[in-house]
Amino acid sequence: MQGSEVKPGERVKDVRFTEDTMAVDLIDGRTIIVPLAWYPRLLDATPEQRRNWRTSGAGYGIHWPDIDEDLSTEGLLHGAPAAPEPARTRA
C-alpha cells in the first residue's frame, strides 16, 4: 500500500475558529472547515488556547502546545476526526 503524495499547496496558511467549527486555510487557496466536535481537546480549549497554534511537520501539520493537540492537513483533507482517547482506569 502506498501513502498519499504530499503536495506543496497543502501547507497550512492560517487557522480560524467559530463557536463550533475550525477553518484551515491552505497556501493553495483551499479552506478546510470541520466541526470542533471532531476534536474534543480543541472543543474544550479556551479561545486563547485555540489561537496559540503553530505549524509543524514542514507546514503540513498544526500543533497547539497549550493542549498538546496535533493535526495534519492530510487527515483534515480525508475528513478524519480525532481517534477516541483510551478510557482512564482508576488506580
N, C-alpha and C positions, 0 to 999 in steps of 0.2 A: 504494500500500500504506500503510495507516495503522498507526501504532505502538500499543502497548498503552496503555491508560489507567492512569495511576498512581493507586493507591488509598492514602489516608492510613494505613490499617491495616497496610500493607505495610512500614512503617518498622521498623528494627532496634531491638529492646529489649535483647537480650543475645546473647552468643556463647559457646558451651562446646565443649570437645573431649573425646573419649575417645581411646584409643590409635589408633583407626582411623576415627573419624567426627568431623564438625563438626555441631553443632546451633545453628541460628539461631532465636531466639525473636522473633516479630513482635509489635508492640503490639496487634494484633487477637486475640492468643491462640494463633495457629498457631505450630508449630515445624517448621522445615525441617531434615531430617537428611540429610547427604550423605557419601559416602566421601571420606576425605582423599586417597585415591589419585587423585581427580579434580583435585586441586590440588597439584602437586609441590612448589611453594615452601612451602606450609603443611605438607605431609608431611615435608619435610626440615628444617623450622624446629624450634627448641628449644621446650619448653613456655613458657618466659618470652617468647619472640618471638611465640608464638601468643596469649598473654594480652594482649600490648600492641597492642590494636586500638582503633580509634575509628570512629565513624560518619562518613560523608561523603555528599555529594550530597543534602543536606537530610534525611538519615536513611535514604535508600534504598540506601546503599552502605556497605561496610565496608572500611577501609584498615588495613593492617599496615605501619607505617613502617619497621620493622627489616628487613623482607624485600621491601619495595616491591611488595606484592600488593594488589589491589583487586578486590572482588566486588560485585555488585549483587543486591538482593533479586529483581529481575526475572529475572536469569539463574538464580539459585538456584531460583526457582519454576518455571522452564521446564526444570530438570534439565540445565543447560548446564555440562559440565566445562570446565576451562581449555583454551584453544587451545594446541596444541603450540608450544613455543618453537623458533625457527629454529635449525638446526644451526650451530654455530660453525665457521668456517674457520680454518685455521692460517695465520698471517702469515709 
